[in-house]
Amino acid sequence: MIDPGRINIFERWDSQQAVTTFRGSGPSQEQSAVMLAASVSEYAVADARSLT
């Protein structure tokens, strides 16, 4: 473990509208108070296959 105080969150959304609605609300005041930094990226994935 490189940084025990770090949390990485990965999300998968069904539609652009769903993520836009969610992102529009932003973090709560409690969440913002403890967040040191945030980075949001969007990736276009052409295909996926299960590895299990």
N, CA, C and O atoms as a GROMACS GRO file, in nm:
protein
  208
    1MET      N    1   0.085  -0.117   0.000
    1MET     CA    2   0.000   0.000   0.000
    1MET      C    3   0.090   0.124   0.000
    1MET      O    4   0.177   0.139   0.086
    2ILE      N    5   0.068   0.209  -0.095
    2ILE     CA    6   0.150   0.329  -0.108
    2ILE      C    7   0.107   0.438  -0.011
    2ILE      O    8   0.190   0.499   0.056
    3ASP      N    9  -0.022   0.464  -0.002
    3ASP     CA   10  -0.075   0.570   0.084
    3ASP      C   11  -0.200   0.520   0.153
    3ASP      O   12  -0.306   0.515   0.091
    4PRO      N   13  -0.191   0.482   0.281
    4PRO     CA   14  -0.307   0.426   0.350
    4PRO      C   15  -0.422   0.526   0.369
    4PRO      O   16  -0.533   0.485   0.401
    5GLY      N   17  -0.397   0.655   0.350
    5GLY     CA   18  -0.502   0.755   0.363
    5GLY      C   19  -0.570   0.790   0.233
    5GLY      O   20  -0.658   0.876   0.229
    6ARG      N   21  -0.531   0.723   0.126
    6ARG     CA   22  -0.586   0.754  -0.007
    6ARG      C   23  -0.699   0.659  -0.042
    6ARG      O   24  -0.693   0.540  -0.013
    7ILE      N   25  -0.802   0.713  -0.104
    7ILE     CA   26  -0.915   0.632  -0.151
    7ILE      C   27  -0.932   0.658  -0.300
    7ILE      O   28  -0.948   0.772  -0.342
    8ASN      N   29  -0.929   0.552  -0.379
    8ASN     CA   30  -0.957   0.561  -0.523
    8ASN      C   31  -1.097   0.508  -0.547
    8ASN      O   32  -1.134   0.401  -0.498
    9ILE      N   33  -1.174   0.581  -0.623
    9ILE     CA   34  -1.311   0.540  -0.654
    9ILE      C   35  -1.324   0.530  -0.805
    9ILE      O   36  -1.293   0.624  -0.878
   10PHE      N   37  -1.370   0.416  -0.851
   10PHE     CA   38  -1.396   0.394  -0.993
   10PHE      C   39  -1.544   0.365  -1.009
   10PHE      O   40  -1.599   0.283  -0.935
   11GLU      N   41  -1.608   0.430  -1.102
   11GLU     CA   42  -1.752   0.412  -1.122
   11GLU      C   43  -1.781   0.380  -1.267
   11GLU      O   44  -1.708   0.419  -1.358
   12ARG      N   45  -1.889   0.308  -1.287
   12ARG     CA   46  -1.936   0.274  -1.421
   12ARG      C   47  -2.080   0.320  -1.432
   12ARG      O   48  -2.165   0.282  -1.350
   13TRP      N   49  -2.109   0.403  -1.531
   13TRP     CA   50  -2.240   0.463  -1.546
   13TRP      C   51  -2.310   0.407  -1.669
   13TRP      O   52  -2.246   0.371  -1.767
   14ASP      N   53  -2.444   0.400  -1.662
   14ASP     CA   54  -2.524   0.348  -1.773
   14ASP      C   55  -2.543   0.449  -1.885
   14ASP      O   56  -2.564   0.411  -2.000
   15SER      N   57  -2.536   0.579  -1.851
   15SER     CA   58  -2.560   0.680  -1.954
   15SER      C   59  -2.489   0.810  -1.917
   15SER      O   60  -2.456   0.834  -1.801
   16GLN      N   61  -2.466   0.892  -2.018
   16GLN     CA   62  -2.407   1.024  -1.995
   16GLN      C   63  -2.501   1.110  -1.911
   16GLN      O   64  -2.456   1.186  -1.826
   17GLN      N   65  -2.630   1.098  -1.934
   17GLN     CA   66  -2.728   1.176  -1.858
   17GLN      C   67  -2.721   1.142  -1.710
   17GLN      O   68  -2.729   1.232  -1.626
   18ALA      N   69  -2.706   1.015  -1.677
   18ALA     CA   70  -2.699   0.974  -1.536
   18ALA      C   71  -2.577   1.034  -1.466
   18ALA      O   72  -2.588   1.084  -1.354
   19VAL      N   73  -2.464   1.030  -1.531
   19VAL     CA   74  -2.343   1.086  -1.469
   19VAL      C   75  -2.351   1.239  -1.462
   19VAL      O   76  -2.304   1.298  -1.365
   20THR      N   77  -2.408   1.302  -1.563
   20THR     CA   78  -2.424   1.447  -1.562
   20THR      C   79  -2.513   1.491  -1.446
   20THR      O   80  -2.484   1.589  -1.378
   21THR      N   81  -2.621   1.420  -1.425
   21THR     CA   82  -2.712   1.450  -1.314
   21THR      C   83  -2.640   1.434  -1.180
   21THR      O   84  -2.650   1.521  -1.094
   22PHE      N   85  -2.568   1.325  -1.165
   22PHE     CA   86  -2.495   1.299  -1.040
   22PHE      C   87  -2.388   1.405  -1.017
   22PHE      O   88  -2.377   1.459  -0.907
   23ARG      N   89  -2.309   1.434  -1.118
   23ARG     CA   90  -2.199   1.530  -1.103
   23ARG      C   91  -2.251   1.672  -1.078
   23ARG      O   92  -2.182   1.752  -1.016
   24GLY      N   93  -2.370   1.702  -1.126
   24GLY     CA   94  -2.426   1.835  -1.108
   24GLY      C   95  -2.450   1.871  -0.963
   24GLY      O   96  -2.447   1.988  -0.927
   25SER      N   97  -2.475   1.770  -0.879
   25SER     CA   98  -2.503   1.798  -0.738
   25SER      C   99  -2.376   1.827  -0.660
   25SER      O  100  -2.382   1.898  -0.560
   26GLY      N  101  -2.262   1.774  -0.703
   26GLY     CA  102  -2.135   1.798  -0.634
   26GLY      C  103  -2.128   1.729  -0.500
   26GLY      O  104  -2.227   1.672  -0.454
   27PRO      N  105  -2.012   1.735  -0.436
   27PRO     CA  106  -1.997   1.671  -0.305
   27PRO      C  107  -2.067   1.752  -0.196
   27PRO      O  108  -2.087   1.873  -0.209
   28SER      N  109  -2.105   1.683  -0.089
   28SER     CA  110  -2.168   1.751   0.024
   28SER      C  111  -2.062   1.834   0.097
   28SER      O  112  -1.943   1.819   0.071
   29GLN      N  113  -2.105   1.920   0.187
   29GLN     CA  114  -2.011   2.002   0.265
   29GLN      C  115  -1.921   1.913   0.350
   29GLN      O  116  -1.802   1.942   0.366
   30GLU      N  117  -1.977   1.804   0.405
   30GLU     CA  118  -1.897   1.712   0.486
   30GLU      C  119  -1.789   1.644   0.401
   30GLU      O  120  -1.675   1.631   0.444
   31GLN      N  121  -1.826   1.603   0.280
   31GLN     CA  122  -1.728   1.540   0.190
   31GLN      C  123  -1.620   1.640   0.150
   31GLN      O  124  -1.501   1.608   0.153
   32SER      N  125  -1.661   1.760   0.115
   32SER     CA  126  -1.564   1.862   0.073
   32SER      C  127  -1.466   1.896   0.184
   32SER      O  128  -1.349   1.926   0.157
   33ALA      N  129  -1.511   1.891   0.309
   33ALA     CA  130  -1.426   1.926   0.422
   33ALA      C  131  -1.309   1.831   0.439
   33ALA      O  132  -1.204   1.871   0.489
   34VAL      N  133  -1.324   1.706   0.397
   34VAL     CA  134  -1.216   1.607   0.415
   34VAL      C  135  -1.142   1.573   0.286
   34VAL      O  136  -1.044   1.499   0.289
   35MET      N  137  -1.187   1.626   0.175
   35MET     CA  138  -1.120   1.600   0.047
   35MET      C  139  -1.001   1.693   0.029
   35MET      O  140  -1.016   1.816   0.035
   36LEU      N  141  -0.885   1.635   0.008
   36LEU     CA  142  -0.765   1.716  -0.017
   36LEU      C  143  -0.751   1.749  -0.165
   36LEU      O  144  -0.700   1.855  -0.200
   37ALA      N  145  -0.795   1.657  -0.250
   37ALA     CA  146  -0.786   1.677  -0.395
   37ALA      C  147  -0.885   1.585  -0.463
   37ALA      O  148  -0.925   1.483  -0.407
   38ALA      N  149  -0.922   1.621  -0.584
   38ALA     CA  150  -1.012   1.536  -0.664
   38ALA      C  151  -0.973   1.548  -0.810
   38ALA      O  152  -0.933   1.655  -0.856
   39SER      N  153  -0.986   1.439  -0.880
   39SER     CA  154  -0.958   1.437  -1.023
   39SER      C  155  -1.062   1.349  -1.089
   39SER      O  156  -1.083   1.235  -1.047
   40VAL      N  157  -1.127   1.400  -1.192
   40VAL     CA  158  -1.230   1.324  -1.262
   40VAL      C  159  -1.191   1.313  -1.408
   40VAL      O  160  -1.159   1.413  -1.472
   41SER      N  161  -1.192   1.191  -1.460
   41SER     CA  162  -1.161   1.166  -1.600
   41SER      C  163  -1.270   1.080  -1.661
   41SER      O  164  -1.330   0.997  -1.593
   42GLU      N  165  -1.294   1.101  -1.788
   42GLU     CA  166  -1.390   1.018  -1.861
   42GLU      C  167  -1.315   0.949  -1.974
   42GLU      O  168  -1.237   1.012  -2.046
   43TYR      N  169  -1.338   0.819  -1.989
   43TYR     CA  170  -1.272   0.740  -2.092
   43TYR      C  171  -1.376   0.678  -2.183
   43TYR      O  172  -1.481   0.634  -2.136
   44ALA      N  173  -1.349   0.674  -2.310
   44ALA     CA  174  -1.435   0.605  -2.406
   44ALA      C  175  -1.376   0.467  -2.428
   44ALA      O  176  -1.263   0.453  -2.477
   45VAL      N  177  -1.452   0.365  -2.393
   45VAL     CA  178  -1.406   0.227  -2.406
   45VAL      C  179  -1.483   0.161  -2.519
   45VAL      O  180  -1.606   0.160  -2.518
   46ALA      N  181  -1.412   0.107  -2.615
   46ALA     CA  182  -1.476   0.048  -2.732
   46ALA      C  183  -1.536  -0.088  -2.704
   46ALA      O  184  -1.639  -0.123  -2.762
   47ASP      N  185  -1.474  -0.166  -2.616
   47ASP     CA  186  -1.522  -0.301  -2.591
   47ASP      C  187  -1.471  -0.348  -2.456
   47ASP      O  188  -1.371  -0.296  -2.405
   48ALA      N  189  -1.538  -0.446  -2.398
   48ALA     CA  190  -1.495  -0.506  -2.272
   48ALA      C  191  -1.523  -0.655  -2.277
   48ALA      O  192  -1.620  -0.699  -2.340
   49ARG      N  193  -1.439  -0.733  -2.210
   49ARG     CA  194  -1.462  -0.876  -2.200
   49ARG      C  195  -1.428  -0.920  -2.060
   49ARG      O  196  -1.335  -0.868  -1.998
   50SER      N  197  -1.501  -1.015  -2.010
   50SER     CA  198  -1.480  -1.066  -1.875
   50SER      C  199  -1.353  -1.150  -1.871
   50SER      O  200  -1.326  -1.227  -1.963
   51LEU      N  201  -1.277  -1.136  -1.766
   51LEU     CA  202  -1.156  -1.215  -1.748
   51LEU      C  203  -1.177  -1.326  -1.645
   51LEU      O  204  -1.083  -1.395  -1.606
   52THR      N  205  -1.301  -1.342  -1.602
   52THR     CA  206  -1.329  -1.449  -1.505
   52THR      C  207  -1.412  -1.557  -1.568
   52THR      O  208  -1.446  -1.655  -1.501
   0.00000   0.00000   0.00000
